[in-house]
Every structure is written in C-alpha cells, then in structure tokens.
Amino acid sequence: MPITLVQFLKWSGAVLTGGQAKEMVHAGMVSLNGKPCLAAGQKLQLNDVVSVENQDYKLVLAD
C-alpha cells in the first residue's frame, strides 16, 4: 500500500498533524532521497529516505 510523504511524516512522528506536515513540505523543509521535495502527496517507495530538521527516516517493511 503506497503512503504519501505527508502521511509518512505524521506516522513517523516527525510532525504532529497533517497540516504541519504540508506546511513544512511546501516551505521546502523536507527532502526525499537527498533532494528537496515540495509535493505533499508524493508517493513513497521502499528504501526512500525522508529528511526533516536534520533527522533521517527510511521507509522499510517490518517483518
């Protein structure tokens, strides 16, 4: 099941709300795989690395 960048930011605990996540993405404060990502609805793939406020999060499948 695909997850969007905003959903991932909320799920990971990087932000508290979807609105906060959207604001951060649109302000250019979020990177995807080392590049700024301004698309809040960007679908993430396995092994993507999301960076926000000097913290990296990697999308992996749990066993």
N, C-alpha and C positions, 0 to 999 in steps of 0.2 A: 504494500500500500504506500503510495507516494505521500510525502509530507512536505509542506511548504516551509520556506525559510521562517516566516512569522510563527507558524505552529511549532517549529523546532526550537526557536528562541524561547518560547513560552514553556514548552515541555522540558527543556534542559535547565530551566531556572535562571537563564541569563537575564530575563526580564520578568516582570510580574503580570503584565497584561499584553493582549494583542495590540492595543493602541500604542503602548510604549514601544513594542517591537517595530511597528510600522513607522513610527516617528524616527527611530534610530536608523532603520534601513534607508528611509527617504533622506535623512541627513548625511548619509554616506559613512556612518559609523560602524557598518558591518561589512566584513569581507567574506567571500566564498572562494576557497582554494587560492588564497593569496591575492585576490583581486576584489576591489570594491564592488558590491552588489547593491543596486538600487531597486531591484524588483522584489517587493514584499511577497509576491505569490510564486517566486522561483521554486520549482520542484527540486528537491534534493535527491541525490543518488547515494548509494552505499559508498563509504570512504570519503565523502565530501568533508572538508574541514571548514567550519564556520568560525570566524574570529570576531570577537566583540570585546571592547575595553581590555585589550591585552590578554584575553583569555581565549584559548582554542578549544573547540568542541568538534569531535569526529563522529560522524554518523556510521554506526556499526550495527550488525544484527546480534542480538543476545541469543545464547543457546537456550 
